[in-house]
Each structure stands twice: as structure tokens, then as C-alpha cells.
Amino acid sequence: MRMLVVVLICGGPVAASTPSAWDASEAAAVVACLKASDLDAAKVRGRPLVLDDSAGKTAVLVRGRWKPAHMKGARATMLCLYDRAGQTTAVTEARGWTAR
């Protein structure tokens, strides 16, 4: 009887995100990270890495060219962490990082 109560309480349906919801979340991360990188001709390198829900972040590698004149359009690679809950970004230069 106790087992039945536990199953009835804990055994309810679990709502999971649909593939289209994951695609929309990934697209939001890409758009936000391209903007946050502040690079000319910015492009995403590789696929975004979606961390689990305990981290709540998506990592995006962005490549482009520096905007400041003194950088003379040198190439740059930026690592962007997109917070899915807060829809915010944190960006840092990622020298030497590559993705295909």
C-alpha cells in the first residue's frame, strides 16, 4: 500500500522540452552571443554546447574581427556563456580555442 502511495505521488507525468523548444533556446543563445562578442563579421564556430540544467548555461564559440582601429581587423575568438534563465551573456577572449 505504501508503495502505491509513493508511485501515485511521484509517478506523475514529467514535462520535457520539445525539440523545437531546444532549437529556439539554442538560436536565442547564438543571437545573444554574436551581439555580445562585439566582433565584425562574427560567426559561430562549431555547435553551441548546452550544459545541464544545474548550470543553466549554453557555451558558444564566436569568431570574427576586432572592431577597434588599432587592432587593424585582427581575428579574434570569443567564448560566450549564455544564461538560459536570465537571458544574459558573459564573454571573454578565447585565444587558441578552435572548433570546426
RODO-2510 file (C-alpha; in nm, 4 decimals, decimal comma):
residues 100
     n   res          X          Y          Z
     1     m     0,0000     0,0000     0,0000
     2     r     0,2801     0,2443     0,0883
     3     m     0,4457     0,1674    -0,2441
     4     l     0,1230     0,2524    -0,4254
     5     v     0,1029     0,5890    -0,2487
     6     v     0,4647     0,6694    -0,3396
     7     v     0,4044     0,5722    -0,7020
     8     l     0,0885     0,7808    -0,7201
     9     i     0,2607     1,0845    -0,5684
    10     c     0,5915     1,0602    -0,7557
    11     g     0,4851     0,8792    -1,0690
    12     g     0,3091     1,1669    -1,2427
    13     p     0,3904     1,2784    -1,5934
    14     v     0,7170     1,4610    -1,6461
    15     a     0,7195     1,7606    -1,8768
    16     a     1,0205     1,7628    -2,1069
    17     s     1,1217     2,0303    -2,3523
    18     t     1,0324     1,9630    -2,7127
    19     p     1,2980     1,9569    -2,9851
    20     s     1,1613     2,2866    -3,1183
    21     a     1,1969     2,4435    -2,7717
    22     w     1,5623     2,3316    -2,7593
    23     d     1,6184     2,4717    -3,1093
    24     a     1,4649     2,8050    -3,0060
    25     s     1,6813     2,8176    -2,6930
    26     e     1,9941     2,7424    -2,8966
    27     a     1,9009     3,0100    -3,1522
    28     a     1,8491     3,2663    -2,8738
    29     a     2,1950     3,1831    -2,7349
    30     v     2,3556     3,2235    -3,0782
    31     v     2,1908     3,5610    -3,1449
    32     a     2,2794     3,6929    -2,7982
    33     c     2,6400     3,5710    -2,8194
    34     l     2,7004     3,7111    -3,1678
    35     k     2,5838     4,0503    -3,0406
    36     a     2,7753     4,0273    -2,7117
    37     s     3,1021     3,9361    -2,8866
    38     d     3,1064     4,2828    -3,0476
    39     l     3,3160     4,1496    -3,3363
    40     d     3,2923     4,2412    -3,7033
    41     a     3,1881     3,9539    -3,9314
    42     a     3,1107     3,7419    -3,6250
    43     k     3,0235     3,3773    -3,6892
    44     v     2,9593     3,0836    -3,4615
    45     r     3,2287     2,8154    -3,4749
    46     g     3,1065     2,4614    -3,4162
    47     r     2,7811     2,3870    -3,2386
    48     p     2,6719     2,5512    -2,9139
    49     l     2,7303     2,3340    -2,6072
    50     v     2,4201     2,3093    -2,3901
    51     l     2,5189     2,2456    -2,0285
    52     d     2,2763     2,0652    -1,7987
    53     d     2,0003     2,2438    -1,6108
    54     s     2,2033     2,2651    -1,2888
    55     a     2,4393     2,5040    -1,4728
    56     g     2,1686     2,6558    -1,6922
    57     k     2,4196     2,7804    -1,9490
    58     t     2,4915     2,7381    -2,3176
    59     a     2,8501     2,7887    -2,4388
    60     v     2,9061     2,9422    -2,7826
    61     l     3,2407     2,9941    -2,9584
    62     v     3,2361     3,3057    -3,1796
    63     r     3,4966     3,4080    -3,4357
    64     g     3,5301     3,7431    -3,6080
    65     r     3,7484     4,0502    -3,6357
    66     w     3,8233     4,3155    -3,3757
    67     k     3,6433     4,6470    -3,4349
    68     p     3,8936     4,8937    -3,2819
    69     a     4,1097     5,0620    -3,5472
    70     h     4,4316     4,9929    -3,3566
    71     m     4,3586     4,6178    -3,3816
    72     k     4,3657     4,6504    -3,7624
    73     g     4,0892     4,3933    -3,8109
    74     a     4,2858     4,1126    -3,6463
    75     r     4,0986     3,7872    -3,5978
    76     a     3,9523     3,7125    -3,2583
    77     t     3,7841     3,4167    -3,0918
    78     m     3,5427     3,4751    -2,8058
    79     l     3,3866     3,2270    -2,5650
    80     c     3,0345     3,3258    -2,4676
    81     l     2,8294     3,1759    -2,1863
    82     y     2,4580     3,2356    -2,2289
    83     d     2,2423     3,2080    -1,9165
    84     r     1,9180     3,0485    -2,0315
    85     a     1,7117     3,1592    -1,7306
    86     g     1,8290     3,5196    -1,7173
    87     q     1,8941     3,5514    -2,0921
    88     t     2,2264     3,7223    -2,0192
    89     t     2,5753     3,6672    -2,1598
    90     a     2,9312     3,6652    -2,0300
    91     v     3,2053     3,6913    -2,2932
    92     t     3,5827     3,6512    -2,2783
    93     e     3,8567     3,6173    -2,5356
    94     a     3,9434     3,2541    -2,6050
    95     r     4,2875     3,2657    -2,7655
    96     g     4,3896     2,9389    -2,9200
    97     w     4,0447     2,7785    -2,8996
    98     t     3,9164     2,6305    -3,2215
    99     a     3,6133     2,4454    -3,3482
   100     r     3,5282     2,3005    -3,6845
***
